[in-house]
């Protein structure tokens, strides 16, 4: 089987990491893989290094939807039995799933277009998910919340939408004494800090890092003067967040670290993963990875989060933007060691039993064979 991926972004967040891992998995299974991605993007480089056939295009120029770009995309899609397209935000009238459908239709290709999504943005149009009824389109939703939303709100036929959880690499995200020692070496903090919170991901408004800083400031000024937050990643809000840390006088409570391809060492270093997103989430990879490491998590009640974070059992959920709930959840986990340890065990058990990525990649592959008959 020939599997295609369309990634219309330069980002290297959780979705792009998943794509690169999926590409490597399918290549090891003996499948052919083509990736259509912006020139010199993180995904293009990673997948090329993995041995996939990469078709690069100019990210700014493609919004023109000109003949040259149709030729490039059609060349990439030509031999693909399926083409998995992450549903990214539209830009200047261009949307990757819609453009992919146009290329398939105009060239008369048999390629099955598969928009993949876990995030619901109410402003998105129905055609971003089901761009053309005259070609073969199937949708993969990585959360049940999203699947139901597409069916109920966009009126997409239920047989068009398949639920497949992405899962995580449970073997890789398993705590060990050796890795914990390495984490302490890589991420050196004052020995008296604690609890150590971690926020891993793109620095942008929707991830709620500002809310987290406000919570840390409040806790540091009260019962947890040695609380420490590790902010790991990069993004458009990085300089603004650094400035806020200074103006809030919490420099001793917050440390910034760059994006890493080895987040397992971050999880070994922190006590709690915090993901207080404000909007636009699916089922974040970072949540599954941390839970696999046996870490208690605090996350906003959005989209697929309640499908893994069972309040008080595998972590705590908060209402998006609710600082007091975030503060209380941090305090609960930091004040009751037995509760903390049990929640971590429960989280690890759930990941091992239901969210092992190796099994989920096989589910994707089985679905591809089912819809193509190959």
ZAGUDO-806962 format. One line per field, with one value per residue (C-alpha): x, y, z; residue number from 1; residue in three letters. Coordinates in steps of 0.2 Angstrom, whole numbers, m for minus. Layout:
BEGIN
xx	c(X; ...)
yy	c(Y; ...)
zz	c(Z; ...)
seq	c(NUM; ...)
type	c(Ala; ...)
// end
This chain:
BEGIN
xx	c(0; 5; 1; 2; 2; m2; 5; 2; 13; 30; 26; 33; 20; 12; 2; 18; 28; 14; 15; 34; 31; 17; 28; 42; 30; 23; 40; 45; 30; 35; 23; 27; 25; 24; 24; 18; 24; 31; 49; 61; 48; 51; 40; 48; 65; 60; 51; 64; 77; 66; 66; 49; 47; 44; 36; 40; 31; 32; 20; 17; 15; 2; m12; m13; m19; m10; m7; 11; 6; m8; 5; 16; 2; m5; 13; 13; m4; m3; 2; m6; m20; m24; m19; m20; m22; m22; m36; m26; m33; m37; m26; m31; m44; m33; m37; m26; m40; m50; m35; m30; m48; m47; m31; m38; m53; m45; m32; m45; m35; m42; m33; m45; m43; m43; m45; m39; m44; m46; m49; m66; m65; m83; m78; m71; m82; m89; m79; m63; m68; m79; m72; m80; m94; m89; m72; m69; m67; m66; m63; m53; m57; m45; m58; m76; m81; m75; m83; m100; m98; m95; m110; m122; m116; m109; m122; m108; m114; m109; m102; m89; m82; m70; m64; m46; m37; m19; m11; 7; 23; 21; 38; 47; 37; 41; 50; 67; 80; 93; 82; 78; 96; 99; 84; 91; 108; 99; 87; 96; 85; 88; 87; 75; 61; 45; 32; 39; 25; 28; 20; 26; 20; 19; 19; 3; m13; m24; m12; m16; 2; m3; m16; m3; 9; m4; m8; 10; 12; m3; 4; 22; 15; 5; 8; 20; 34; 46; 34; 43; 36; 46; 40; 46; 44; 43; 31; 24; 21; 38; 45; 29; 28; 46; 42; 27; 38; 49; 35; 26; 42; 42; 59; 64; 48; 49; 62; 61; 68; 68; 58; 64; 62; 64; 50; 52; 66; 55; 42; 55; 60; 43; 30; 14; 10; m2; m11; m24; m29; m42; m49; m45; m39; m41; m33; m15; m1; 8; m6; m5; 14; 14; 1; 11; 25; 14; 12; m3; m10; m21; m30; m44; m61; m60; m64; m56; m48; m62; m59; m43; m43; m55; m57; m49; m44; m31; m29; m39; m50; m53; m65; m55; m49; m53; m38; m45; m49; m31; m24; m34; m30; m11; m13; m23; m9; 5; m3; m8; 6; m5; m18; m4; 4; m12; m18; m1; m3; m21; m15; m1; m13; m25; m11; m5; m22; m30; m18; m2; 3; 9; m8; m16; m4; m10; m28; m24; m16; m31; m43; m33; m34; m52; m57; m46; m49; m30)
yy	c(0; 18; 30; 49; 63; 81; 93; 111; 119; 123; 119; 105; 102; 86; 83; 84; 73; 60; 61; 58; 43; 36; 38; 28; 15; 12; 12; m2; m11; m11; 2; 15; 33; 50; 66; 83; 97; 114; 116; 115; 112; 101; 87; 87; 86; 73; 62; 63; 58; 43; 37; 44; 52; 70; 82; 100; 116; 134; 137; 156; 153; 138; 149; 155; 138; 140; 126; 124; 120; 108; 99; 97; 91; 79; 72; 68; 61; 51; 34; 36; 24; 35; 53; 58; 77; 86; 99; 115; 132; 140; 155; 168; 157; 142; 125; 110; 97; 107; 109; 91; 86; 98; 90; 72; 76; 86; 72; 58; 49; 35; 41; 41; 58; 56; 73; 69; 80; 80; 98; 107; 125; 132; 144; 130; 126; 109; 107; 107; 90; 84; 94; 85; 72; 67; 59; 46; 55; 47; 57; 50; 58; 55; 59; 53; 71; 77; 62; 66; 85; 82; 71; 81; 99; 97; 84; 73; 55; 44; 31; 44; 47; 34; 35; 30; 36; 40; 33; 35; 25; 17; 8; 24; 34; 23; 30; 23; 27; 29; 42; 51; 54; 60; 72; 79; 82; 90; 101; 107; 117; 122; 107; 115; 118; 109; 105; 106; 109; 106; 115; 107; 114; 129; 146; 153; 161; 145; 135; 145; 148; 166; 158; 146; 160; 168; 152; 150; 168; 165; 149; 155; 170; 158; 140; 134; 147; 135; 130; 130; 130; 123; 130; 120; 124; 139; 149; 167; 171; 167; 184; 191; 176; 180; 198; 194; 183; 198; 210; 197; 195; 176; 173; 161; 151; 149; 143; 142; 127; 125; 113; 95; 79; 69; 75; 60; 68; 83; 71; 63; 80; 87; 82; 87; 91; 106; 109; 123; 126; 140; 133; 122; 106; 88; 74; 81; 70; 78; 72; 54; 54; 61; 49; 35; 40; 39; 58; 66; 79; 94; 99; 109; 101; 102; 90; 73; 77; 69; 53; 51; 62; 55; 69; 63; 46; 49; 68; 84; 93; 112; 123; 133; 149; 145; 151; 146; 128; 127; 133; 121; 106; 110; 112; 95; 85; 94; 91; 73; 61; 45; 53; 59; 42; 33; 45; 43; 24; 25; 36; 24; 9; 17; 21; 3; m5; 7; 19; 10; 18; 2; m5; 12; 13; m4; 1; 15; 3; m9; 5; 10; m8; m9; 7; 3; m16; m18)
zz	c(0; m4; 11; 8; 21; 18; 32; 27; 42; 47; 65; 75; 88; 94; 77; 67; 79; 77; 58; 58; 70; 59; 44; 52; 58; 41; 32; 44; 40; 22; 16; 3; 10; 2; 12; 5; 15; 14; 9; 23; 36; 51; 45; 28; 35; 48; 36; 22; 35; 39; 21; 15; m2; 2; m10; m5; m10; m6; 9; 4; m14; m13; m7; m26; m30; m47; m60; m54; m36; m43; m53; m37; m26; m40; m42; m24; m23; m39; m33; m15; m11; 4; 8; 26; 28; 45; 45; 48; 49; 32; 26; 13; 6; 5; 14; 12; 12; m1; m12; m10; m16; m31; m36; m34; m44; m58; m61; m59; m46; m35; m20; m4; 4; 23; 33; 51; 65; 84; 86; 84; 79; 76; 63; 52; 37; 33; 17; 27; 33; 18; 4; m11; m12; m29; m23; m10; 6; 24; 40; 54; 71; 85; 99; 101; 105; 88; 79; 87; 84; 65; 64; 74; 69; 52; 47; 40; 37; 52; 40; 34; 51; 59; 77; 80; 95; 91; 107; 113; 114; 131; 130; 126; 139; 154; 169; 174; 187; 173; 163; 179; 183; 165; 167; 182; 173; 157; 167; 182; 195; 212; 224; 235; 222; 222; 217; 199; 186; 167; 152; 136; 119; 108; 116; 110; 118; 117; 127; 143; 148; 155; 166; 172; 176; 186; 196; 200; 206; 218; 224; 226; 237; 248; 253; 240; 239; 231; 217; 200; 182; 167; 151; 137; 119; 107; 98; 95; 113; 120; 122; 129; 142; 147; 149; 160; 171; 174; 178; 189; 199; 198; 189; 203; 200; 181; 169; 150; 140; 121; 111; 112; 103; 119; 131; 141; 150; 154; 161; 172; 179; 183; 196; 187; 169; 167; 151; 155; 137; 133; 117; 101; 108; 102; 112; 115; 113; 128; 139; 134; 135; 153; 158; 151; 162; 177; 180; 187; 174; 175; 159; 153; 150; 131; 117; 120; 136; 147; 137; 146; 161; 173; 186; 203; 195; 182; 184; 187; 174; 175; 166; 152; 159; 178; 188; 204; 199; 192; 208; 218; 207; 209; 228; 229; 220; 230; 247; 247; 242; 243; 231; 220; 218; 215; 202; 193; 194; 187; 172; 168; 168; 157; 144; 144; 142; 129; 122; 116; 100; 92; 92; 87; 71; 67; 68; 56; 44; 46; 42; 26; 20; 24; 14; m1; m2; m3)
seq	c(1; 2; 3; 4; 5; 6; 7; 8; 9; 10; 11; 12; 13; 14; 15; 16; 17; 18; 19; 20; 21; 22; 23; 24; 25; 26; 27; 28; 29; 30; 31; 32; 33; 34; 35; 36; 37; 38; 39; 40; 41; 42; 43; 44; 45; 46; 47; 48; 49; 50; 51; 52; 53; 54; 55; 56; 57; 58; 59; 60; 61; 62; 63; 64; 65; 66; 67; 68; 69; 70; 71; 72; 73; 74; 75; 76; 77; 78; 79; 80; 81; 82; 83; 84; 85; 86; 87; 88; 89; 90; 91; 92; 93; 94; 95; 96; 97; 98; 99; 100; 101; 102; 103; 104; 105; 106; 107; 108; 109; 110; 111; 112; 113; 114; 115; 116; 117; 118; 119; 120; 121; 122; 123; 124; 125; 126; 127; 128; 129; 130; 131; 132; 133; 134; 135; 136; 137; 138; 139; 140; 141; 142; 143; 144; 145; 146; 147; 148; 149; 150; 151; 152; 153; 154; 155; 156; 157; 158; 159; 160; 161; 162; 163; 164; 165; 166; 167; 168; 169; 170; 171; 172; 173; 174; 175; 176; 177; 178; 179; 180; 181; 182; 183; 184; 185; 186; 187; 188; 189; 190; 191; 192; 193; 194; 195; 196; 197; 198; 199; 200; 201; 202; 203; 204; 205; 206; 207; 208; 209; 210; 211; 212; 213; 214; 215; 216; 217; 218; 219; 220; 221; 222; 223; 224; 225; 226; 227; 228; 229; 230; 231; 232; 233; 234; 235; 236; 237; 238; 239; 240; 241; 242; 243; 244; 245; 246; 247; 248; 249; 250; 251; 252; 253; 254; 255; 256; 257; 258; 259; 260; 261; 262; 263; 264; 265; 266; 267; 268; 269; 270; 271; 272; 273; 274; 275; 276; 277; 278; 279; 280; 281; 282; 283; 284; 285; 286; 287; 288; 289; 290; 291; 292; 293; 294; 295; 296; 297; 298; 299; 300; 301; 302; 303; 304; 305; 306; 307; 308; 309; 310; 311; 312; 313; 314; 315; 316; 317; 318; 319; 320; 321; 322; 323; 324; 325; 326; 327; 328; 329; 330; 331; 332; 333; 334; 335; 336; 337; 338; 339; 340; 341; 342; 343; 344; 345; 346; 347; 348; 349; 350; 351; 352; 353; 354; 355; 356; 357; 358; 359; 360; 361; 362; 363; 364; 365; 366; 367; 368; 369; 370; 371; 372; 373; 374)
type	c(Unk; Unk; Unk; Unk; Unk; Unk; Unk; Unk; Unk; Unk; Unk; Unk; Unk; Unk; Unk; Unk; Unk; Unk; Unk; Unk; Unk; Unk; Unk; Unk; Unk; Unk; Unk; Unk; Unk; Unk; Unk; Unk; Unk; Unk; Unk; Unk; Unk; Unk; Unk; Unk; Unk; Unk; Unk; Unk; Unk; Unk; Unk; Unk; Unk; Unk; Unk; Unk; Unk; Unk; Unk; Unk; Unk; Unk; Unk; Unk; Unk; Unk; Unk; Unk; Unk; Unk; Unk; Unk; Unk; Unk; Unk; Unk; Unk; Unk; Unk; Unk; Unk; Unk; Unk; Unk; Unk; Unk; Unk; Unk; Unk; Unk; Unk; Unk; Unk; Unk; Unk; Unk; Unk; Unk; Unk; Unk; Unk; Unk; Unk; Unk; Unk; Unk; Unk; Unk; Unk; Unk; Unk; Unk; Unk; Unk; Unk; Unk; Unk; Unk; Unk; Unk; Unk; Unk; Unk; Unk; Unk; Unk; Unk; Unk; Unk; Unk; Unk; Unk; Unk; Unk; Unk; Unk; Unk; Unk; Unk; Unk; Unk; Unk; Unk; Unk; Unk; Unk; Unk; Unk; Unk; Unk; Unk; Unk; Unk; Unk; Unk; Unk; Unk; Unk; Unk; Unk; Unk; Unk; Unk; Unk; Unk; Unk; Unk; Unk; Unk; Unk; Unk; Unk; Unk; Unk; Unk; Unk; Unk; Unk; Unk; Unk; Unk; Unk; Unk; Unk; Unk; Unk; Unk; Unk; Unk; Unk; Unk; Unk; Unk; Unk; Unk; Unk; Unk; Unk; Unk; Unk; Unk; Unk; Unk; Unk; Unk; Unk; Unk; Unk; Unk; Unk; Unk; Unk; Unk; Unk; Unk; Unk; Unk; Unk; Unk; Unk; Unk; Unk; Unk; Unk; Unk; Unk; Unk; Unk; Unk; Unk; Unk; Unk; Unk; Unk; Unk; Unk; Unk; Unk; Unk; Unk; Unk; Unk; Unk; Unk; Unk; Unk; Unk; Unk; Unk; Unk; Unk; Unk; Unk; Unk; Unk; Unk; Unk; Unk; Unk; Unk; Unk; Unk; Unk; Unk; Unk; Unk; Unk; Unk; Unk; Unk; Unk; Unk; Unk; Unk; Unk; Unk; Unk; Unk; Unk; Unk; Unk; Unk; Unk; Unk; Unk; Unk; Unk; Unk; Unk; Unk; Unk; Unk; Unk; Unk; Unk; Unk; Unk; Unk; Unk; Unk; Unk; Unk; Unk; Unk; Unk; Unk; Unk; Unk; Unk; Unk; Unk; Unk; Unk; Unk; Unk; Unk; Unk; Unk; Unk; Unk; Unk; Unk; Unk; Unk; Unk; Unk; Unk; Unk; Unk; Unk; Unk; Unk; Unk; Unk; Unk; Unk; Unk; Unk; Unk; Unk; Unk; Unk; Unk; Unk; Unk; Unk; Unk; Unk; Unk; Unk; Unk; Unk; Unk; Unk; Unk; Unk; Unk; Unk; Unk; Unk; Unk; Unk; Unk; Unk; Unk; Unk; Unk; Unk; Unk; Unk; Unk; Unk; Unk; Unk; Unk; Unk; Unk; Unk)
// end
